[in-house]
């Protein structure tokens, strides 16, 4: 990365599980300073399971890794609010479902990627 550059990395892996599509996803924002040293600013991991036939999120766990403020890790608990919702509705529903002081825009961004899981899953053997 160039000096004084920022990077956003996202990864969404989907595999078949006996209970549905198992999702392992991550989100990372980082910054490179004037000397070329990269520092992670925000980082979350997400593990979820989306049921095959109903598209329902049946399990979700967000793990905060690197966060800039002391109150940021509290947002991870709000992930339980998405249990039972259709994954395909994630982009539309999550911003209103997880909001306010108990939320994190970076975590919300990661959770909205669950909308892609049904499409990605249908391409698996």
C-alpha positions as CSV (number, residue, x, y, z in Angstrom):
1,X,0.0,0.0,0.0
2,X,1.1,3.6,-0.6
3,X,1.9,5.8,2.3
4,X,-1.1,7.4,3.9
5,X,-3.5,4.9,2.2
6,X,-6.5,3.2,3.6
7,X,-7.6,-0.3,2.8
8,X,-10.9,-2.1,3.3
9,X,-10.7,-5.9,3.1
10,X,-13.8,-8.1,3.1
11,X,-14.1,-11.8,2.9
12,X,-17.1,-14.1,2.8
13,X,-16.6,-17.8,2.6
14,X,-19.7,-20.1,2.3
15,X,-19.6,-23.9,2.7
16,X,-22.3,-26.5,3.0
17,X,-23.0,-27.6,6.6
18,X,-25.5,-30.2,7.8
19,X,-27.6,-27.4,9.2
20,X,-27.3,-25.0,6.2
21,X,-24.8,-22.7,4.6
22,X,-22.0,-22.0,7.0
23,X,-20.6,-18.5,6.7
24,X,-17.2,-17.4,7.8
25,X,-16.7,-13.7,7.0
26,X,-14.4,-10.9,8.0
27,X,-14.1,-7.1,7.7
28,X,-11.0,-5.0,8.2
29,X,-10.2,-1.4,7.7
30,X,-6.5,-0.4,7.9
31,X,-4.3,2.7,7.4
32,X,-0.7,3.0,6.3
33,X,1.3,5.8,7.9
34,X,4.0,7.9,6.3
35,X,6.6,5.3,7.0
36,X,4.7,2.5,5.3
37,X,3.5,0.8,8.5
38,X,0.0,-0.6,8.2
39,X,-2.3,-0.3,11.3
40,X,-5.6,-2.1,11.6
41,X,-8.4,0.3,12.7
42,X,-11.5,-1.8,12.6
43,X,-11.8,-5.6,12.4
44,X,-14.7,-8.0,13.0
45,X,-15.2,-11.7,12.2
46,X,-18.6,-13.2,11.6
47,X,-19.7,-16.8,11.8
48,X,-23.3,-17.6,10.8
49,X,-25.5,-20.4,9.5
50,X,-28.2,-19.8,6.9
51,X,-30.8,-22.5,6.6
52,X,-31.0,-24.0,3.1
53,X,-34.8,-24.1,2.4
54,X,-36.0,-21.0,4.3
55,X,-33.0,-18.7,3.8
56,X,-33.3,-18.0,7.5
57,X,-30.3,-17.0,9.6
58,X,-30.3,-19.6,12.4
59,X,-27.0,-18.8,14.0
60,X,-24.8,-15.7,14.1
61,X,-21.8,-14.7,16.2
62,X,-19.7,-11.5,15.6
63,X,-16.2,-11.4,17.2
64,X,-14.7,-8.0,17.6
65,X,-10.9,-8.0,16.9
66,X,-9.6,-4.5,16.6
67,X,-11.9,-1.6,17.4
68,X,-11.1,2.1,18.0
69,X,-13.4,2.9,21.0
70,X,-14.2,1.2,24.3
71,X,-17.9,1.1,23.5
72,X,-17.4,-0.6,20.1
73,X,-17.4,-4.3,21.3
74,X,-20.9,-3.9,22.7
75,X,-22.3,-3.9,19.2
76,X,-21.3,-7.5,18.8
77,X,-24.2,-8.6,21.1
78,X,-26.7,-6.9,18.8
79,X,-26.0,-9.6,16.2
80,X,-28.5,-11.8,18.0
81,X,-31.2,-9.5,16.6
82,X,-30.8,-11.0,13.1
83,X,-31.5,-14.6,14.2
84,X,-34.7,-15.7,12.3
85,X,-34.6,-13.1,9.6
86,X,-34.1,-14.1,5.9
87,X,-30.5,-13.6,4.9
88,X,-31.7,-12.2,1.5
89,X,-33.3,-9.3,3.4
90,X,-30.0,-8.3,5.2
91,X,-29.1,-5.3,3.1
92,X,-32.6,-3.8,3.6
93,X,-33.3,-4.8,7.2
94,X,-30.1,-4.7,9.2
95,X,-29.6,-0.9,9.1
96,X,-32.9,-0.4,11.0
97,X,-32.6,-3.6,13.1
98,X,-29.2,-2.8,14.5
99,X,-28.9,0.9,15.0
100,X,-28.2,3.6,17.6
101,X,-25.7,3.5,20.4
102,X,-25.6,-0.3,20.4
103,X,-24.5,-0.5,16.8
104,X,-21.4,-0.1,14.7
105,X,-21.5,0.9,11.0
106,X,-18.6,-1.4,10.3
107,X,-20.3,-4.4,11.8
108,X,-23.6,-3.5,10.0
109,X,-21.6,-3.4,6.7
110,X,-20.3,-6.9,7.4
111,X,-23.7,-8.2,8.4
112,X,-25.3,-6.9,5.2
113,X,-23.0,-9.2,3.2
114,X,-25.2,-12.1,4.5
115,X,-27.6,-11.1,1.7
116,X,-25.2,-12.7,-0.8
117,X,-25.2,-16.1,1.0
118,X,-28.2,-17.7,-0.7
119,X,-26.9,-16.8,-4.1
120,X,-23.4,-18.0,-3.3
121,X,-24.7,-21.2,-1.7
122,X,-26.7,-22.1,-4.7
123,X,-23.5,-22.3,-6.7
124,X,-22.0,-24.9,-4.4
125,X,-22.0,-28.6,-5.4
